[in-house]
Amino acid sequence: MLRAFSTAATGMSAQQMMVDVTANNLANINTSGFKRSQVDFQDLLYIKMREAGAEVSSGIKAPSGIEVGSGVRAGATQKVFTNGELINTGRNLDIAISGDGFLQVTMPDGTIKYTRDGALQLGPDGQLVTTTGYLIEPAITVPTGATNISIAPDGGVNVTTNSGTTIIGTIQLARFTNPSGLSSDGDNLLSDTEASGTATTGTPGADGFGTIQASFLEKSNVQMVTELVNLITAQRAYEVNSRTIKAGDDMLRNSIQIASV
């Protein structure tokens, strides 16, 4: 009976993890470039009371064994990198990546991080930065007096000045062999890990990289209906596991009462 208690407790803990991840997905439903996470569950160690194929009598082997599981655990949480819906903002510095790739961001300590959030702005020195103020890599500086800025599908940044229209730089994208291995750092930023592999950089639209859509932003790929269904499923599974503990408690109490007669 005590095994049922601990097994059900692992189920409750796992479903709590599911609720936590689902809550974070729903909280970021309007976060530009956000990618939803999913939980992968694994069953725990099995107690084998009899091995399958064990000899149960002279010359007779059991076609199946007897084994009881010890519960469940959250094996991993991984991001799902399906594309979100593209929304036309009409703002010339907003960009969305249609396809594979991440924008590169230079941190204050010189390290490079990655994002799908294309809500770019002009920093105090005219450089393209994220909404938090981090520089885009490679750095692109808009000259003083520019009257118009446009970004091409291949990442080329064009500005119009008194002397005409010129290209002042090209936004490059990075991609990974295993983007699910990227580490989430907040501020819409991701960092590479051994699991994600090293970033491969290139020009948008070339060699399998996605293209740049100017005046658009990529919405979160969170689907409210899907997340609400997951939330209800996790809640019901939590309740069922708690009832398992109550059922085990009732059986144990009855056993004690019988033994005390």
N, C-alpha and C positions, 0 to 999 in steps of 0.2 A: 504493500500500500504506500509506503514511503517513497518508492520509486515513482509512483504516479504523481505524487506531490511535486517532486523535483522536475519531472518531465513537463508537467503543466506549467510550472514556473518558467521554464525556458521558453515555452510557447508564448506566455504573457510578455516576457522580456523582448522576444523577437517582434511581436506585434506592436509593442511600444516603439521599437526602432522604426517600423513601417509607418506609424503615425507621425513620428518626428520628421522623417524624410518627406512624407506627403505634405506635411504642414509647411516645410521649407519651400517645396515646389509651388504650393498655392500662394505663399507669401511673395514669391518672385514672379507671379504671373504677368506683371507689367514691366519687368526688368528687361531692358534691351539686351539682346544677345544671350539671355540666360538659357541654359540647357538643363532640363529636368534630370533628376537622379532616380534610379531604381535600386531596390534592395534585392540581392541574391541570397537566398537562404540555403543552408546545408543541414542535413540531419547529423546527429551526434553519434557517438560510439554505441555499438550494439552489444548487448549481453547475450552471448551464445550459450544456450542451455544444452543444445544438441546440434552438432554439425550436420549439414545436409550430406547424405551418403554414408552416415555412420551406421555401423552394423548393430541392428536392434535385436537380432536373433541369429542363430547359426545359419549363415548363408543368405541372410536377408538384410538388405540395406535400406535405410529410410530414404524415400524419394525427396524429402524436404526436411529442413531442420527446424529448431525452435530458437527464435531470437527475439529479443525485446529491445526496442530503441530507447535512447536516453533523452530524446528531445530534439530541439532545433536550435540553430544559432544563425545570426546574420553573417554570411560568409564575406560579403563585399557590398559596397555601394558604388555604382558606376554611373557616369553621366551618359545620356543618350543624345548623340550629336546629330539628330535630324534637324533640318532647316526649319526655322520659324517663319511665320508670315511676314512679308515685307510690306511696310506701311509708308506711303508717300507723305513726307513731312514738308516738302517744298523748301527745305533749308539746304543751301548748297554745300555746307560742310558735313551734313549727315551722309554717311555711306553705309551700305549693307553689303555683305559678302554673299553672293549667290553661288553656292557650291562649297567646295572644300577650302579650308584655310583660316588663318587667324591673323589679326593685326599684331604687330610687334610693338611693345611698349618698353621704354628705358626707365628703369627705376633710379632713385637718387643715388644708390650705391653702385650703379653701373650695370647691374644685372638686367637681363631681358625677360619680360613676362609677356603673356599672350592674352588676347581678348577678342570677342566677337562683337563687342559694343562699339559701334561706329559713330557715336555722337561726338564728333570732333569739335574743337573750339580753337580760337587763336589765343595763344599765351601773351604775356606782357611784351615779349620780344618779337612777336609776330610768328612764333613757331606753332605748328600744329600739335595740339595736346589733347588728352582725354578730358572728360568732365572733371576728373580729380586733379588734373594739372600735370600728369606724366607725359613726357615727350614721346611722340611716335618715332619708331625706328624704321628706316633711316630718317634722321631729322630733316624737316622741311620748313624753311622760313619764308614767309610771305613778305615781299618788300613793302616798305612804307609807300602809301599812295596808290596801292592796287585798288582798282575800282570794281573788279569782278574776279571771283575765284570759281573754277569749275574742275571737277575731277572726272577723268575719263574711265571707261570700263577696264582699261589696262593699268589703272592706278596713276596715270600721269596727272600731275597737278598743274593746271593752266591758270595764269593770272593775266589780267589786262591792266596795263599801265599807260602812261602818256606815250610811251614808245612802241606800243602794240601789245600783242598777246605772245607770251612766252611760257615754256614749260620750266618750272623751277625745281622739279623733283618728281620721283615716282614712289608711290606707296607699294611696298612689297608685302607679300603674305608668307606665312610659315605654315607648314603642315607636319603631321606626325604619323608614324606607322601605327601607333596605338593611342589615339587621342583620349580614350577612356582612362589611360594611365596618368593623365595630367592631374596636378594637385590644385584644388580650389583655394585661393588666397583671399577672397573677398575683393571688394571694389571692382567686380566684374573681371578679375584677373585670374589667370591660370599660370602655373609654372611647370616646367618639364621635370620629369623624374626618370629613373632608370627604366621604369615600366613603359613610359610613353616613347622612349627613344629620343634621339637628337633631332632637333628641328631641321627641316629642309626648307629653304627659302627660295622664292621665285617671283616672277612677274604675274600679276593677276591675268587669268585667261590662258596661260601657257603651261604646258606639261601637267595638266590635270588640276591646276589651281582654279578656284572659283573666280568669278569676275566681280568687279566693283559696280554697285548700283548707286549712283549719286542721287541725293535728295530723298533717300529711303533709309529706314531703320529696320533691322530685323527684330521682330518681337520675340518674346519667350516662346519656346516650343511646348510649354505646359498647356495641356488640354484640361479645362476645368471639369468636364464630365468624367474623364478618365480618372482624375485625381480624387474626385468625390466618390466614385465607385471603389477605388482602392481604400479610401478612408473608411467607408462603410464595411468593406470586407475585413479590414484589420480590426475594426471595432467589434464585429461579430465574432471573429476568431478569438479575440481577447476575452470576450464574455464566455465563450464555450470552454476555454482553458480554465477560467475561474470556476466554472461549474464543475469541471473535472476535479478540481481541488475539493470543492464542497461534497461531491459524490464520494471521493476517497475518504473524506472526514466522516461522512455518515456511515460508511462501511466499517471504518475503524472503530467508531463509537459503538456500533452494533456488536462488533466482535468483542469489545471490552465488556459490554453488558452481558453477553452470553457467557464469557469466561468468569464473570463475577457471580453468576447464579449458583 
